[in-house]
Amino acid sequence: MNGQTDLHLSRLRESLKTINTFRDDRVTALDSSFKTWREGTQESLSALFGEQHAYTRRFSSLQFWEPRLCITMSRSSGPAWSHRDQEIFHNDLDRARAVLTDAIEKFPLLADQAPPATVRASSARPQIVVNVTHVLSQNTPVGLSQILATLDSLGLPPDKLSEAKLHAKELAEEAQGQQRWRVLAKSLEALESMGKSVYENVALPILLEMPTKQTGPSGCDRTGT
């Protein structure tokens, strides 16, 4: 193993130990220490296994709190932490522990079979996931036809392309209609599972065009009704 590989493997071991610290110190997913841990762990998994490996994708799919959609005009405001959030946080910490334990144990075997993935210049950026609260603002309107055309350029297999277009249309219809979070989340999660490029180029532009007039006083819709 080279220096970069040793560094990332050491970081995963530290990430695994930190999980117990989060529990003992009653850390939440809103704390900066957790966000730093999550980004660093995601970066090291991507560096060692590649972005499309099962370990990387399993960790990336962990939500760590209840998904919600917040639309706010201020970056200083944020969602309140609930008992349900804490329950999901602890459950996903357990899942993260299982992923990291398995990844650390299996890495020497996998490393013998193929060279480790290299760290890309963009890997230090935070992973965009569906449960992140986005501050929605955009100056240039993006039409659905343009988004569907973008999908055609992403090189998806025909079956995945058809599925992605279906979810994109469903997301756009709901975003311009009732804006029920459970319906939105279903399409968002499906698009995210197809890769970061699909999520960034399809799901986010649709959300950025979503009208804000139907949100409640708190700015967050969590009822799905």
N, C-alpha and C positions, 0 to 999 in steps of 0.2 A: 504493500500500500504506500501511496505517496503522501506528502505533507497535507495536501488539500483533503484527501480522503480521511486521514487520521483526524484532522480538525473537525470535519462534519460528523464522523462517527463518535468522537468525544462529545460533541454538542448534543447528539441524540441521547447519549448516556446521561448527560446533565439534565436534559429535558425530562427524561424518565424520572429522575430523582425529584425534580421540581414539582411534579404532580402532587406528591404528598405534602409539599410545602403549601401549595395552593389550598389544599383541604384544611391544613392546620391553621393557616392565617386567614381563612375565610375570604379568600380572594374571589372576585367575580370576573366574568368575561368583559366587563366594562373597565377594569383596571388596566393601567398602562403596562404593568409588569406581565400580565397575561397576554396582552396583545403582542408585546415584544417576544415572549416565549413562543406564541403561536407562529409568528412570522419566521422566527429563526428555525423552528422545528420543520416548518414547511419547506424552507429553503434547503435545509440539510437533506431532507428526504428526496427532494427533487435532484439535488446534486449527486447523491449516492445511487439512486435507483432510476431517475428519470421521471418526468412529469406524468407519464401515462402508466407507470407501474401501479400495481394494486395497493401497495403500502401508501404511496403518495396520494392516490385518489381517495383511499379510505380515510386518511387523516383530513384531507381537504373537505370531505363531505360532512365532517362533524360540525354541528351547529353551535353547541355550547350554550345556547339560550333559545327561547321561544321565538321563531321567526315572526317578524312584524314589519309593516311598511310605515315609515314615518316620513311625512312631507312637512318640512319646516323652512321658514325663511331665515332662521338663525342657526349658525353653526355651534353656538354655545349651548343650545338646548339638547336634550337627549331623553331616551326612554327610561322609565323607572324599572328597577330590578324587582322581580316578583318571586314568590315561592316556587312557582312553576319554572321560572328561569333557573333557580338554584337547583331544582331537581334534574332538569335537563343538563345543566352544567356538570353536576357530579356524575351522571350517567355517561356523558361523553368523555369526561376525564378517565373513566374506567375503560372506555373503548380506546382512547388514545394510549393508555398504558399497554393494552393488549397489542395494538399496532406497533408501538415502539419496541416492546419486548421481543416480538416476533422478528421485526426488521433487524434489530441488533444481533439476534442469534443467527439469523439466516444470511446476513450480509457476507461473511467470509466464504460461504459456499457459493453464493451468487457471483461474488467478485472473481472466483476462479473460473467461472464460465464465460464471463464477458467483462470488458473494461468498464469501470464506473462512468456514469454520465458526468459531463463537465458542467461547471456552474456557468450559466449564461449571465450576461451583463444585466439582464432585466429581472433576474430571479430575486434580487434584493427587495423588489417592490412588494407591498402587501398583496397577498392572494385575495382576489375578489370572490366573495362567496355570497350565497343568497341571503344569509341571515344578517349581513352587514346593513346598518341603517344608512341609506344613501340620502345625501342632501341633493335634491333634484333641481338642477338649473341648467338650461341650455338656450342658446340664442338662435340657433339655426334649426328650423323644423326638419324632421326626417320622416318621410313618408314610408308607409308599409311596403310599397312597391320597390323603393330603394333598398330597404332592409332585406327583402326577399332576393333582390339582385345580388346583394352582398353575400348572402348565403350560397348562391351559385358559384361564387368565386373562392369559397373556403375549401374546396376539394373533398367534400363529404361523399361517402358512398351513396349510391342512388336511394337505398332504403332509408338511410339516416337523413338524407336531404329532404325527402318527402315528409318524414316525421318531424324534422326541425321546422319546416314551413307550416305544418299543421299547428304545432305548438305556438309558433310566432303569431299566426293569425288569431288563435284563441286568446293569446295574451293581449294582443292589440285590441280585440273586441271588448274584452273585460276591462282593460285599462281605460278605454273610452266610454265604457258603460257604467256598470254598477260598482266596479272596483272592489269586489269581494276578495279579501286577502287569501282565503283558502283556495279560491279558484286561480288567482294570480300565482300563488306559491306552487301549485301543481305544474303549471307551464314553466315557471322559472326554474324549478328543480330539474325538469326534463331537459331544458336547454342547457343548464349548467353541466349536466351529466355528459353532454356531448363535447365538452371541452371549453377551455377558457376563451378561445377566439369566438366561439359561438355565443357565449354568454356576454362578452364585451361588445360584440358587433351587432347582436340581435336583441337580447333581452334588455340591456341597459338603455339603448336608444328608444325603445318602446316605452319604458318607464319614464324616461326624461320628457316624453311628449304627453304624459298622463295629466289630465286636468286636475287641479287641486280643490275645486269647489265642493267636492262631495266629502271631504275629510271633516272629522269632528273637531271640537275645540282644542283637544290635546294634540292634534296633528297626526295621531297614530290610529290606524284601523286594525284591530286585532280580532274582531268578532267574526269576520268572514260571512256576515249576513248581509 
